[in-house]
């Protein structure tokens, strides 16, 4: 799995799952499903928060004096279009924080 060129190894995913979800340890199916669903909601909310913060950081970089979307793209090794996309998303998340 990758996000903007940053990959993760299967063992990294397994370690996060083990830490946040735990082991079934003979748990009956219904309570285990409820537990998994609550962990899934938590992880989804955390992903949304990290994504929004990332968007804001890119927008902050673009707003720096002398910076352009192209210079930020080069610094982050992502495409110019991706910088624009992240900046637009940052404005949607928090219009007051991003100029």
LINVEN-V448714 format. One record per pair of residues at least 12 apart in sequence whose C-alpha atoms are under 8 Angstrom apart, sorted by sequence separation. I is the first residue (numbers start at 1). J is the second residue. If there is no record, write none. Layout:
# LINVEN-V448714
i-><I	I>
j-><J	J>
This chain:
# LINVEN-V448714
i-><70	21	58	69	21	69	21	20	58	62	59	58	59	58	56	55	56	59	54	55	55	56	55	63	52	52	60	59	52	56	4>
j-><83	35	72	83	36	84	39	39	83	87	86	86	87	87	86	86	87	90	86	87	89	90	90	99	89	90	98	98	93	98	78>
